[in-house]
């Protein structure tokens, strides 16, 4: 077994000897001669185990062990104590150390202790993952999976969450891509934070600094060093939202980080390793962006290891009312109102709307309804005017007035409904007349909230 070890000691000879011996055993060794420096390195890069002396200038070994236990509880720490110093060993364990070794410790004994510590870390991560899995997964606030389309998405999340593979979430604006990304992170069992950034919200130079960080003096306004989001998300997950709009000039630098798993802050001379799960999200067609020369194909393959498509709300009508009820409860609690549900006419209006703004639009509608209602139930009068407008059923194909013309989608809808009406609601007969399969007709009618005879 091998891993990444942070070795902390102010003895140059001991550091050199251990670094050489552990490297020969397959370990990657990072060194620090002061505990303060070691804490900075722990924040900048992922290590599997810390091996530290107790007696050091500045921040002492016991205080260092306590700081590591608080800020990096998933990283085991082994202390080296003076021979026979039982009191120091007990104090170190109480401070949060995983194990201790008496000096002078033989290399074989150190390797055995490191192996146990690294295995302990792996087991803790696995237990965290299994605990989430056995409990049925986390509550996915704002994400309802009553429809088959969403059930497929959630099932895929459950199967890939614990892996380290990059995930690409696609879907229209407002479908809940960030909610799903947070669910993947929660189910992954990763101990680090979930960090998100909108790649379309800032210019290239600022986005580069946000992602990679910079050292003091790297550019005109860099008056102090800044840790980038890749480093901030170390041990956790970084969501690159709206990645389809990332500037083309920045994409090769992102690709290199994803390939090498190393980050070099702007103006820095050296790189540091990172352990970050990448989730990308976009409402763009990335293959079309590649054809336009606006997105790199190699980057696309790097982020699209697992693809999770999120359907628009109009294709998951079974989720509309459960989502509405969840939003209603949330906004009523926030507003301090006793609003308990939707009236039947209001619910029918929600089901008939095609929700171009998806879940975000539904949330907005419910927040508004809760704010203006005077009753304990949301009625049709509490809904926006656009949801109350009746749509005419006649088909306009020969009109000369542009205002009377409709889209092909609307024309299809009106014609199908006209055929269904002529067949007195018989779906099987209507499907035969239209020359389509019944399941295709059922899907379209479900989207429109229309029922009829079998």
N, C-alpha and C positions, 0 to 999 in steps of 0.2 A: 504494500500500500504506500502511496506517496501523496503529497499535498503541499500546500503553501504555508510556510512557517514564518512567523514574525519573531525574531530572536532579539531580546532586549537585555543588554549588559554593558557596563562601562569598562569591561576588561577587554582590551584589544586582542590579546593573545587568545583568550577563551572564545571570543567571537570568531576569529579566524579559524581556529581549530574545529569548532562546531559547524561553521558554515561549510568548510571543506568536507567534513565527515558526512553531514546530512545531504549535501549535494551529491556525493558519491552513492548514497542510498536512494537517490531518485527524488529527493525533496527540493522544492524551490524555496530558497531562503531569502527573506528580507530582514535587514538588520537595523537596529537603532541603539544608540549609546545612552539615550535619556528617555525617560517615560513620556515626557511631554511630546517629543518627536514621534514616539511610537503611537500615541493617541491620534496624531495628525495622519500618520500612515494608515491607521485602521479606518479612518474616515474616507481616505482616498482610494483604498484598494481592498479587495476581499482576501482574507486569509482564513485558513482552516483551523489554526491553533496558534496560541501565543506561548512562547517559552521565555520566562523572565527571571532575572535575579531579584532578590529582595532588597539588597543594600546598594542603593544608587544615589548619586547627588541629585538635588532638586526634589521632584516628586518621588516619594519612596515606593518600594515594591508593593506594600500593603494598600496604600492609597491608589496606586495604579491598578491593582487587581479589582478594587472596588469600583473604580471608574469604568473599567472594561465590562464588569458584570452589569452595570447600569446602562451603558450606552450600546453595548454589543453582547446582549445576553446569550445569543446563539453561538458565540465564539468561545470555546473552552480555553482556559488559561492554566498553564503549569508553572509552578514557581520552583526555583532552585534555592535551597536553604543551606545554611552552614551545617556541617555534619553533627547530628545529634540534637539539633535545635528543634525539639518537639513543640515548644511554645510557639515558635515562629510558624511552623507548619500548620498548627491548629488555627492561628490567627489568619493565615492566608486562606484556608478553607472557609472560615467564617466571612472573610471579605469577599468571597465569590469565586475563589480559584477552584478549578476542577480536580487538580492533583498536585502533588509536590514530590521533589526528588532531593535527596541529600547530596551536597557537594563532598568530594568530587564524584560526579556521576559518570559511569561508563557510557560510551556511545550506544551500546546495545540496549542498556536500560532506558536511555532517553528515547530511542526509536520505538521501543515497546510502549512507553507512555504516550508518545505522539500518536501511534496507531490506535490506541484505546480512545484517545481524545477525539480523533477524527471520526472514528466509528460512532462515538457518542453523538457527535454533531449530526451525522447522517441519520441516525436513529431518531433524533429529536425532530428533524425535518419530516421524516416519514410518518411519525406519530401524529404530527400536526396535520399532515395531508390526510391521513386515514380518519382522524377525528372529524374533519370537515366532511369527508365522503360518507362516513357512517351516519352522521347527523342529517344527511339529505342535502348537504350543501348550504351555503349561506343564504340569508334572505336577500333577494335581489330587488331592492327597493326601486320602484318605478318600472320593473321589468316583469310582465305577466306572460305566462306561457300556456294559456288555455287553448290556443290554436295549434294545429298540427305544424304549421310553418315555424312557430316559435319553439315548439317542443323539440323540433329537429335541431334548431340552433343551440338550445340549452343542453341537449344531449351531447352534441359535439363539443361544447365547452367542458362538460364533465369528463370527456375522454382525453382531451388534450391539455387540460389545465396544469396537471402535474409535470408535464414534459418541459423541456427548456426551449422548444421550437418557437420560432417567431410566428406570430399570428397576424393575419390581415383581416380586418372587419370592414365590410363594405355595406353600403346602404344609403338611402336618401337622407337628407338633413332631417334631424329630429326623430330618427328611428330608435335612438338609445344606444349608440355605439360605445360611448364612454361608460355607460352603466354596465354593458356587457364586458368591457375591458376590465373594469373593477372586479366583476365577478370572477373572471379568469384569474386575476391576481390573488383574490381571496382564497379561491380553491387550490391555488398552486402550492400553498404552504410556505411560500418564500417569506423570510423574516424581514426583509427590507421594505422600504416604503413604496407606495404607488405614486408615481409622478407623471403629470400630463402636461403637454405643451401643444399649442395650436401652431402648426407650421405655416399657416397662411396669415397669421395675425401680425407679423413683424418683418422688417426688411432683412435681407440676407446677412449683413454684417452683425446685426443685433441677434438674429437667430443663431448664428454660429457661436457667438459668445455665450448665449444662454445654454446651448447644448454642451459645449466643450469647456467652458470656463476660460479665464485668462489670468495672467500674472500681472502684477503691478507694472505699469508703463508699457503694456503691450500695444496700446494705441493712445491717442490724445487724451481721451477722457478716462482712461484706466488708472484712477488714482489709488486704487487698492485691488488686491487679488480677489478673484471671484470663483467659487466652485461651480462647475457646470452641472447641468441636470443629469448627465450620464453618471457623474460621480455621486450626486445627491441620491440617485436611485440605486446605488450599489447594493447588491443583495436583494433587490426588489424588482419592480417593473416600471418601464418607461413607455408611456403611450405617446406615439407620434401622431397626433390628430391632424386631419386634413393633409396627409402626407402627399397627396396628389398635387398640391399647390406649393410644395417645397421648391425654392429656387434651384434651377438646374446646376448652377455653379457650386452649390453646397452638397449636392448628391454624391459626388465621388468621395468626399471626406466622410460622409455618413457611411457609405459602403465600406470604406477601409476600417472604420470602427467596428462595424458588424462582423467583418471578416477576422480582424486581428484581436478583437476584444480588448483593445488598448486605446486610451485617450491621451492626446497631447493638448493641454490648454494653450490658448493663443499666446504666443510670445515665450512659451516654455521650451527648454532644450531637451527635456526627457518626457517619456510617456509613463503612464501607470495603468495597470491592469484593472478591468472592471468585470463584475458578474451581474449583468442586467438582462432581464427578460424583455424583449422588444415586442410591443403590440402596435401595429399601425392601423389607422382608420382613415377612410376617405369616402366621399360621396361621388367621386370622379370615376370614370371608366379608365383605369390605368393602362390597359392595352391600347385604347384610343390615344391616350397621352403619349405613349411610346411611339406610335405612328406619327404623331405631330412633332416629335423631337423634344417634348417637354418633360419626359421622364425616362430615366435610364432602365434598359431592359435587365441588366445585371442586378441592379438594386431591386427591381420588381421581383425577381426570382429569390433574392435573399430574404425579403420580408414576407413573401407569399408561400411560406412553407405549409401553413394550415390556413385555409380560407373559410371564414365564417360569414356568410351573407345574411344580412338582416332584412326581412321583408318589410315593405311599407305597410302602414296601418290599414290601408284599404284592402290588403290581401290577407289580413288577419282579423276579420271582423269579430271573431269569437273573443278577442281580447279587449274590445272597445269598452264594454260595460264593466268588466272587472277592473280595468285601468281607471275608468271614470270613478268608480267607487273608491278606489285607493286614493286618487287625487282629492276627491271630495272629503274623505276622512282627514287627510293631511292638512288641507287648507282650512277646514272648519276648526280643527284643533288650533291651528296657528292664529286664526282670527277670533277664537274664543266664542264660536257660535255653535248652537245645537242643531246642526244640519245633518239629517240622518240618511238621506238618500235622494233618488231621482223619482219624479213622477213618471208614470207610464208614457205619457205623450212626450216628455222630455227625453226619455231613454230612446223612444222611437226616432226622434230627430237626430240624436247622436248616431244611431245605427245607419241612418240614410245618408249622412254626410260622407264625402269621399276623403276627407282629411289630407289635403295636399301638404300640410305642415307636419303630418304624422303625430307621434306621441307628444311632441313639444306643443303642437297646436291644441291638442286635446287638453293638456295640462293648463294652457292659457285660458281655454274656454271654461274649465271648471273653477279656476282661481277667480275669474271674473264673476261667474255665477254665484259663488259663495259670498263674494264681496257685496253684491247688490241685492241678494235675496232677503225678503222680510219674513220668510217662513222657515219651517223645519224640513222642507223638501224643495228640491230644485224643480221649478216648473219651466214650461216653454218660454214664459215671459222673461226668464233669467238668462236665456241663451242669446247669443249674437243674432242680429237680424238676418245675416246671410244663411244661417241654419234653418230659418223659418220660411224662406222663399220656396214656393212650389215651382217645380220645373214642368214646363208644358210637355205633352206627350206626342204632339204632332211632329212629323219628320219634314224638315225643310231641305229640299234638294234643288229647287228651281228658282229660289228667291234671287232677286237682283240687288236687294238691299244688303250690304255687307254685315249690318248689325244682326240680321236674321240667320246668317250662316253659322254652322256649328262645326266642331271638330269631328274627325272620323270616329274617335272614341265615343263621343256623345251620339253620333249618328247610329253607330252599332248598338249602343244601349237602347236607344228609342225603338229601333227596328226589332230587336229581340223581345222587348217588352210588348210591342204591338203584336208580334207573332204569338207570344204567350197568352195575350189577351184573346186573340182570335181562337186559340185552342182551349179557351176557358180554363186556363191555368194548368193544363196537362203538360208537364215538363217533357215526358217521353215523346208525345206527339209534336211538341214544339221543336225538340231536338231533331226529329226526323225531317220536319219542314225546313229547318235551318241547315241541315246537312252536317251537323256536328255531333260529337259524342255527348251523351247525357252528363258525364262528369265535368265536361267543359262548360256546359250550360249551368250545372249546379254551382261551379266555382264562380262564374260571373254573377249569378243571382245572389250568391252569398255575399259577394263584394258589395252589391247594390242593396242588400237587405230586403230582398224580395222573396216571398214564399209562393207556393202553388201546389197543385195536385201532382202526385207522382205519375 
